[in-house]
């Protein structure tokens, strides 16, 4: 829960400082798009969120001692955290044609991490 609260609090703060950005109409990943001033803040937010989710997975593994869920659940949650942090941290969204491939990779990693979470 800490990861979610920190993640969205920073999105509200970063979004409020960007001219022309609206939480209702724009994607969150636009805050970390290449070439946007201060994009490092949202990129860091994505990476920290992923690391907090990985910490959650470790805590769940230590707290759940019986059954297959003690391994499978934390591994899937940890994979989500790793993919989310890696995808959004290493492949920021871009709107320029030469770098469109990086945005596509970011979207694919994000979709893969979301399917692991389901």
N, C-alpha and C positions, 0 to 999 in steps of 0.2 A: 504494500500500500504506500509506503514511503516513496518508492520510485515513481508511482503514478502521480502523487501529490506534487513532488518536486518537478517532474516532467511538465505537467500542465501549468504549474505556477510560473516556471521559466518561459513557457510558450506565451502566456499572457503578458509577461513583462517584455519579452523580446518583440512580440507582435505589436505591443503598444508603442514601442520606440521606432517602428518602421513606418515611414510615410507611405500611404496607399495600400497597406496590408490590412486585410479584414479576416478575422477568424471564421466568419460565416461563409465567405466566398473563395478564399484562397487556401491552398494546401499548406500543411505545416512544413513540409519539406522545402517550400519556397523560401523559408527563413534561412535555410542553409545553402541556397543555390550559389554556385560559383559566380563570382563577380559582384555579389551583393555585399555592401558594406556591413561588417560585423557578422558575417556568416559563421565565423568561428564559434560564436556563442551557441548557436543552435546545433552545430556539429558536435560540440562538446556535450551539450544536453543529450543528444542521441547516444553518445558513447557512454556517458555516466548512467543513463537509464538502462542500457544493456548490461553494464557491470552490476548494477543493483539487482537486476533480474537474475543474473548469474549467482549473486550472493543469496538470493531467495532460494534458488535451486539447491545450493549447498546446504542451507538451513533446513529445507524440507527433507533432504536426504538424511541428514543427521537426526531429524525429529521423527521421521517415519521409519520404524525399524522392522516391521513385519510385512511380508507379502511382496508381490511384484511391483506394487505401486511405489515402494521405497526406492526403486531403481528407475523404472520407466518414466514415472511422472517427473521427477527432478531432471532426468536427462533431457526430456522434451522441453521443459521450461528453460533449462540452461541453453539448449540449442536455439530456442527463440531469442533469448538474450544475446547470445553470441552473433546470430545472424542479423538481428536488428542493429546492434552496435556496429558490426562490420559493414553491413550494407549502407547504412545511413552515414557512417563516419568516413568510409573510404570511397563511396560513390555518391557524392552529393548531386542533387538535381541541377541540371543545366538546361538552358533554353536555346543554346547555340547549336547549329548543325554539326560541327566537327565533334562536339562533346556529347551528342545525343546518346551515344552508346553507353556512356557512364550512367546516364539517367535511367536507361532501360535496365542496366544491371542492378541499379539501386531498387527499382520497382520489382524486379524478379526476386531479389533477396528478401525484400519486405513481404511479398506474397508468400514466399516459401516459409518465412518465419511465422507468418500468420496462420498458415495451414498446420504448422507444428503445434501451435497454441490451441487450435480448435479441438 
